[in-house]
């Protein structure tokens, strides 16, 4: 594997994301040789840490996520880390950071390559991007920036943030990261669709009745009440994770597997996305809030949540496209807190066919993303010793040994940033279209709120969300496959 020279600057180097995800992922890439001798990492944050203390944190992060490691490798890896106490709003601090980056570039022969990672609160993204530009923090080689979600709060704020970032970076050098695109079963969608004639030939509007995406979370908002109450399920989960999944499910086949061709196919699809009217939002979308039960708080009683909050902890809705292989097929989604279990899955429901048995069920293709990874097709067969019909699953599943080899999403996506592969990242044109859809739904809900009668369903925890979520289907024969 090619050794890529680079100086990486992590804004938020003392934070939870860096500790749990970035440092272990970087260590794996170091072990693979993608980064090895000619790299340095600068962690920045406001805390008064030293180089030595950061290296201890990096070492701890590796030991917490790896069962067996070579201690000499860990020590050598950690020696490439440096800490710079940094206030992102202080222009003078960028000058200090610039000097350290150049010093490390010279020491490690990093060839002027810079990688910036925004692992801080989103409200600082624009400030950091602006000062990277006006303080000339970029190097003489490649310059790439990784931006965590959320990328804006609505279309207007996303456009402003994009403007600030593109002042320093070209669109091809901006990596808007969504760790869902690094998950094994999400990366399996295109191979499953395009390499299997059995599936490819039925992936059409003539054969698919509907598609269902469920991202269910077992826990409530817990300590994130302050953030969550300004976001909600629609912005927090649909605008990014769910729309990424839907796009992969509905996009036309790209002419090849290059990043440009895949994003072209996505953009062609998204240009045909139907933006709902206020009347359609009222009919096709459900928002809800979880109630309390036993030892759990109701959402409105969670710490840092407004007791009069209209923020949704559950949302179900529908998306349709005018073009693509499943044009005009309803794609239903739901996501929320306090479900009966953590489960992320996709169900492709095929249309019923006329048959002499009558009672045969539809065939379904199910992709389970988390907590297990598998694909199965539900088919009909004859019951033994009777004339009845039974259902069976044809399953594609990883063994425990294979699952142990599956890299973490962040490891995969950081690898792609280093090798300049933007296939599994969101382009601005796609993100803009997502926000246009989300803003339309949010505006309709806001008008409901202003009338003083917001339609927010209440639901008990440990179930499947509010019962009203079953009312969004277009026909009475449709229902949620995962119940």
Long-range contacts (C-beta under 8 A, 24 or more apart in sequence): 1-32, 1-33, 1-34, 2-33, 2-34, 2-419, 3-33, 3-34, 3-35, 3-36, 3-37, 3-38, 4-34, 4-35, 4-38, 4-39, 4-113, 4-418, 4-419, 5-38, 5-39, 5-108, 5-109, 5-110, 5-111, 5-113, 5-141, 6-35, 6-38, 6-39, 6-110, 6-113, 6-114, 6-115, 6-418, 7-39, 7-40, 7-41, 7-42, 7-101, 7-104, 7-105, 7-108, 7-110, 7-113, 7-114, 7-115, 7-139, 8-39, 8-40, 8-41, 8-42, 8-114, 8-115, 8-116, 8-117, 9-41, 9-42, 9-44, 9-97, 9-101, 9-114, 9-115, 9-116, 9-117, 9-137, 10-41, 10-42, 10-43, 10-44, 10-117, 10-119, 11-44, 11-45, 11-86, 11-88, 11-116, 11-117, 11-118, 11-119, 11-120, 11-124, 11-128, 12-44, 12-45, 12-117, 12-118, 12-119, 12-120, 13-41, 13-42, 13-43, 13-44, 13-45, 13-54, 13-83, 13-119, 14-43, 14-45, 14-47, 14-49, 14-54, 14-57, 15-45, 15-119, 15-120, 17-119, 17-148, 18-43, 18-119, 19-57, 19-60, 19-61, 20-61, 20-65, 21-179, 21-408, 21-410, 22-117, 22-119, 22-410, 22-414, 23-57, 23-58, 23-61, 23-62, 24-61, 24-62, 24-64, 24-65, 24-66, 24-408, 24-411, 25-408, 25-410, 25-411, 25-414, 26-77, 26-414, 27-58, 27-62, 27-66, 27-74, 27-77, 28-407, 28-408, 28-411, 29-411, 29-414, 29-415, 29-418, 30-73, 30-77, 31-73, 34-415, 34-418, 34-419, 35-418, 37-108, 38-108, 38-109, 38-110, 38-111, 39-80, 39-108, 39-110, 40-80, 40-81, 40-82, 40-104, 40-105, 40-107, 40-108, 40-110, 41-80, 41-81, 41-82, 42-81, 42-82, 42-83, 42-84, 42-97, 42-100, 42-101, 42-104, 43-81, 43-82, 43-83, 43-84, 44-83, 44-84, 44-85, 44-86, 44-88, 44-97, 45-85, 45-86, 46-85, 46-86, 46-87, 47-85, 48-85, 49-83, 49-85, 50-83, 51-81, 51-82, 51-83, 53-83, 54-81, 54-82, 54-83, 55-79, 55-81, 80-108, 88-120, 88-124, 88-127, 88-128, 88-131, 89-124, 89-127, 91-131, 91-134, 91-135, 94-131, 94-132, 94-135, 94-137, 95-135, 97-137, 98-135, 98-136, 98-137, 101-137, 101-139, 102-139, 105-139, 110-139, 110-141, 111-140, 111-141, 112-139, 112-140, 112-141, 113-139, 113-141, 113-142, 113-143, 114-138, 114-139, 114-141, 114-142, 114-143, 114-144, 115-144, 115-145, 115-146, 115-417, 115-418, 116-143, 116-144, 116-145, 116-146, 117-145, 117-146, 118-145, 118-146, 118-147, 118-148, 119-148, 122-148, 122-149, 122-150, 122-151, 122-152, 125-151, 125-161, 125-164, 125-165, 126-160, 126-161, 126-164, 126-165, 129-161, 129-164, 129-165, 129-167, 129-168, 129-169, 130-164, 130-167, 130-168, 132-168, 133-167, 133-168, 138-168, 142-173, 142-420, 143-168, 143-169, 143-173, 144-169, 144-173, 144-174, 144-175, 144-417, 144-420, 145-169, 145-173, 145-174, 145-175, 146-175, 146-177, 146-414, 146-417, 147-174, 147-175, 147-176, 147-177, 148-177, 149-176, 149-177, 149-178, 149-240, 150-231, 150-235, 150-236, 150-239, 150-240, 151-176, 151-240, 151-426, 151-431, 152-435, 153-230, 153-231, 153-235, 154-435, 154-438, 154-439, 154-442, 155-432, 155-435, 155-436, 155-438, 155-439, 158-431, 158-432, 158-435, 159-432, 162-428, 171-427, 171-428, 172-422, 174-428, 175-413, 175-416, 175-417, 175-422, 175-425, 176-425, 176-426, 176-427, 176-428, 176-431, 177-413, 177-425, 178-240, 178-241, 178-244, 178-425, 178-426, 179-409, 179-410, 179-413, 180-240, 180-241, 180-244, 180-245, 180-409, 181-244, 181-409, 181-413, 181-424, 181-425, 182-407, 182-408, 182-409, 182-410, 182-411, 182-412, 182-413, 182-424, 183-369, 183-370, 183-409, 184-373, 184-398, 184-406, 185-367, 185-368, 185-369, 185-373, 185-374, 185-375, 186-244, 186-245, 186-248, 186-369, 187-412, 187-424, 188-367, 188-375, 189-245, 189-248, 189-249, 189-367, 190-248, 190-262, 192-367, 192-375, 193-253, 194-253, 199-365, 202-350, 203-325, 203-326, 203-348, 204-325, 204-326, 205-325, 205-326, 205-327, 205-328, 205-329, 206-351, 207-350, 207-351, 208-326, 208-329, 208-348, 208-349, 208-350, 208-351, 209-329, 209-349, 209-350, 209-351, 209-352, 209-362, 209-478, 210-329, 210-330, 210-331, 210-332, 210-349, 210-473, 210-474, 210-478, 211-246, 211-249, 211-250, 211-326, 211-329, 211-330, 211-331, 211-332, 211-346, 211-347, 211-348, 211-349, 212-331, 212-332, 212-333, 212-334, 212-346, 212-347, 212-348, 212-349, 212-480, 212-481, 212-482, 213-242, 213-245, 213-246, 213-249, 213-331, 213-332, 213-333, 213-334, 213-345, 213-346, 214-333, 214-334, 214-335, 214-343, 214-344, 214-345, 214-346, 214-347, 214-480, 214-482, 215-241, 215-242, 215-333, 215-334, 215-335, 215-344, 216-334, 216-335, 216-336, 216-339, 216-340, 216-341, 216-342, 216-343, 216-344, 216-464, 217-335, 217-336, 217-337, 217-338, 217-339, 217-342, 218-338, 218-339, 218-340, 218-341, 218-342, 219-337, 219-338, 220-290, 220-296, 220-297, 220-299, 220-302, 220-313, 220-337, 220-338, 220-461, 221-299, 221-302, 221-305, 221-313, 221-337, 222-302, 223-303, 225-302, 225-303, 225-304, 225-305, 226-303, 226-304, 226-305, 228-305, 228-311, 228-313, 229-304, 229-305, 229-306, 229-309, 229-311, 230-311, 231-311, 232-287, 232-311, 232-312, 232-313, 232-315, 233-287, 233-312, 233-313, 233-314, 233-315, 233-335, 233-336, 233-337, 234-287, 234-312, 234-315, 234-438, 234-441, 234-442, 235-438, 235-442, 237-315, 237-335, 238-315, 238-317, 238-333, 238-335, 238-438, 239-434, 239-435, 239-438, 240-426, 240-434, 241-335, 242-333, 242-335, 243-434, 243-437, 244-426, 245-346, 246-319, 246-331, 246-333, 247-430, 249-326, 249-331, 249-346, 249-348, 250-321, 250-324, 250-325, 250-326, 250-329, 250-331, 251-324, 252-323, 252-324, 252-325, 253-325, 257-423, 258-423, 259-421, 259-422, 259-423, 262-423, 263-422, 263-423, 263-427, 263-430, 266-427, 266-430, 267-427, 267-429, 267-430, 268-323, 268-324, 269-321, 269-323, 269-324, 270-429, 270-430, 270-433, 270-434, 271-323, 271-433, 272-321, 272-322, 272-323, 272-324, 272-327, 273-319, 273-320, 273-321, 273-322, 273-433, 273-437, 274-319, 274-320, 274-321, 274-322, 275-436, 275-437, 275-440, 276-318, 276-437, 276-440, 276-441, 276-444, 278-443, 278-444, 278-447, 281-440, 281-441, 281-444, 281-445, 282-444, 282-455, 283-472, 284-317, 284-318, 284-472, 285-315, 285-316, 285-317, 285-318, 285-441, 285-444, 285-472, 286-314, 286-315, 286-316, 286-317, 286-457, 286-466, 286-468, 286-469, 286-471, 286-472, 287-312, 287-314, 287-315, 287-445, 287-455, 287-456, 287-457, 288-312, 288-313, 288-314, 288-315, 288-336, 288-456, 288-457, 288-458, 288-459, 288-465, 288-466, 288-468, 288-469, 289-313, 289-314, 289-456, 289-457, 289-458, 289-459, 290-314, 290-336, 290-337, 290-338, 290-458, 290-459, 290-460, 290-461, 291-458, 291-459, 291-460, 291-461, 292-461, 293-460, 293-461, 293-462, 296-338, 296-461, 299-337, 310-445, 310-449, 310-454, 310-456, 312-336, 312-456, 313-337, 313-338, 314-457, 314-459, 314-465, 314-466, 314-469, 316-465, 316-469, 316-472, 317-441, 317-472, 318-472, 319-437, 330-473, 330-474, 332-472, 332-473, 332-480, 334-465, 334-469, 334-480, 336-465, 338-459, 338-461, 338-462, 339-462, 339-463, 339-464, 339-465, 340-462, 340-463, 340-464, 342-370, 342-371, 343-368, 343-370, 343-371, 343-482, 344-368, 344-369, 344-370, 345-369, 345-482, 347-481, 347-482, 349-478, 349-481, 357-389, 359-388, 359-389, 360-389, 361-389, 361-391, 364-481, 366-481, 372-397, 373-397, 373-398, 373-403, 373-406, 374-398
